[in-house]
Amino acid sequence: MIHNLKINSEEEYYSTYKRSIENPELFWDEIAENFLWQKKWTKTLEWDFTIPKVKWFIGGKLNITENCLDRYLNSQGDKTAIIWEPNNPNEFSKHITYKELHKLVCRFANVLKNNNIKKRDRVCIYMPMIPELAIAMLACARIGAIHSIVFAGFSSKAIANRINDSSCKMLITTNEMYRGTKTIPLKEICDEALKDCPSIEKVIVFKRTNAITIMDQNRDVFWHKEIEKVNDINTAEIMDAEDELFILYTSGSTGKPKGMVHTTGGYMVGITYTFLNVFQVLQDDIYWCTADIGWITGHSYIIYGPLCAGATTVMFEGVPSYPDYGRFWQIVEKHKITHFYTAPTAIRTLEKQSLSFIETHDISSLKVLGSVGEPINEEAWQWYHNNIGKGNIPIVDTWWQTETGAIMISSLAGITKEKPTYTTLPMPGVQPVLMNDEGNVIEEKNAEGRLAIKFPWPSMARTIWGNHIRYKEVYFSTFNNKYFTGDGALRDENEYYRITGRVDDIVIVSGHNLGTAPIENAVNEHPKVVESAIVGFPHEIKGNALYGFVILYQSEDASSELKVEINKVISTDIGPIAKLDKIQFVEGLPKTRSGKIMRRILRKIACNEISNLGDISTLLNPEVIEAIKENSL
Ligand code: WTA
């Protein structure tokens, strides 16, 4: 493992932070020296947020998989790299060593080459949480192809949109996937998507189940047959530090999803440094992040971060409720997990279950707990701390984003102090600022405002695939010369940060970012719907849920069946995660004189804060509000 990058005391955190701000280039230079480079960079940083342009480790050459795998072959080749735990607890788990993973990745890299995939080609991966997903992504990185992983809960249309946006040449999937008691036909979902994807030339299908799979003879090949055609010797493609490593789509507050582009060198340095420091993982520890690799948390903190650091990382195929709500704790006991990193929505779900699900398992191997994806409320924090941490192990509450690539604000486990509901302190090299409504930096310590970052960090996304203008508009146009996060935050007298939630039209449901605009577009496609507006409202388990206000052509069509149909449209267009919890049929929506829906008012109604709706003087049609209020759900 990499050992020498760790901060060991609170004092050292403060001195390191100070150093990282005084001379960021020198600071990151020293960190980057700890990796395997084929050629050293000539310049550490070039940046200009007004263009925006950010480049790190310019001229540096490397391959991230040499850092994840090759560099460990001699020193710890027999150490377990990945522990895989299947959906069904009666199926065998797998332990894959660094040496074995290296071979598997090299072999599959040769399969990709054999199927005409070249450097910079885009490869879409739509797979469940099985080792082949990790192998496929690392094999892409090995040959310099750009992977675009689509979470295996998205619909055919959502896959097609993402494939077309970045013209992927290949799709890698499985015939079926397991999820709790269900079997889901992934290949069929892909076949539907591929009716509209002219750029796809090949589909590689891994057989996860024994079901018969319909194959297109001109397009589809089986994983197990392809790997027989190649050997496992592969020389890694030499990549420029600024060459793209992957695209990962995240919701936008308007229009189609944004393909965030992450590059090779800076991303590697940023995620590995934060992984080591936030979690303080040691050589024999077993680290488990429960996220799906389809999200950024899985990219950075299941695969790339832990492997670059030389740790043992766990991949779990199933769900927390199968075969019962004790599954997470059974896995902790079985694999002697030391580090457990999950999302508040999972914590709140488990909090509702009987404590006997925990008590029947020995979870005393746990040393560090983590939380990510949305603000963790006090009650969930206390439950996690007392029942899983037994009152005496650290919880790191890590704030970051798909766009930031790596953790930005968090305590360091057992090193810096924690404060429930606060994500606390910025990572070395990260320079957060709070902005007021006038767009100025708030200098006072004790304050609330919109969160921005005023200096580049190595793992930041460099652009939106094919749309640099949108990248500039979304992130660099709200505040002069700063990256805007879209989040609001509080800062206390110790300069600890607390994230209060999104301040734009993105709602975080069960830890998943959902832009309301694309869901509205889906709802509006229903032939009986004129128009709709969707907002978030607080939900006990999911954190937030979605509330839709829908205008129909004919009000007599309003029915509970129509609500089901509307949710079906959303499932088909985006995926079941974007379904509406509440649907209210309305006669009109509050609009400004320029025709914009005033979501601020609808948000208050959805949250049942109807006594003070704020200023409605700019509304074109204030009369609709009374009826909406009266019939609110
Ligand atoms: C929210 C997930 C509070 C935030 C890594 C951010 C959080 C969005 C936290 C990014 C946290 C993430 N406390 N809020 N610890 N972590 N968020 O892109 O609103 O899926 O902007 O990345 O999640 O979500 P994304």
Boltz pocket constraint, residues with backbone or C-beta under 6 A from the ligand:
constraints:
  - pocket:
      binder: B
      contacts: [[A, 250], [A, 295], [A, 296], [A, 297], [A, 371], [A, 372], [A, 373], [A, 374], [A, 375], [A, 376], [A, 397], [A, 398], [A, 399], [A, 400], [A, 401], [A, 402], [A, 403], [A, 409], [A, 423], [A, 485], [A, 486], [A, 487], [A, 499], [A, 501], [A, 502], [A, 508], [A, 511], [A, 512], [A, 513]]
      max_distance: 6.0
